[in-house]
Amino acid sequence: MGKKGRLGEISDWEERAKAAGYNVEALAERCKVPVRTLRWFIHRKFGKSPHQWMTEMRQREALAILKGEARVKDASSQLHFRQMSHFSKQFSSFYGMSPRAMRAFLKPGSDANCRF
């Protein structure tokens, strides 16, 4: 079976991407395929670039983490960001508000709910 056929059999893409630290090269290595093959496959399967696909997954996970008791710094670390500022910038770009503002917005009974 070819490399592309093997990739087609994988169903746990989100778990694999998370385990690879949301890194295309690490994911390709885990899947035992060249990066170029993985990029082609992800674009074909998900209709977006690997970077876009992983960013969306990462930000959905960030939102889930921030709904809990985790601090922004902890969320950044769990999502394999090297710098909290990069996490905050990407989160703000994706959701239109900072991670701290989102935490306040999501907190039950918070006055922040009235501001947004």
Sequence and secondary structure as in RCSB ss.txt:
>XXXX:A:sequence
MGKKGRLGEISDWEERAKAAGYNVEALAERCKVPVRTLRWFIHRKFGKSPHQWMTEMRQREALAILKGEARVKDA
SSQLHFRQMSHFSKQFSSFYGMSPRAMRAFLKPGSDANCRF
>XXXX:A:secstr
  HHHHHHT   HHHHHHHTTT HHHHHHHHTS HHHHHHHHHHHHSS HHHHHHHHHHHHHHHHHHTT  HHHH
HHHTT S HHHHHHHHHHHHSS HHHHHHHHSTT THHHH 
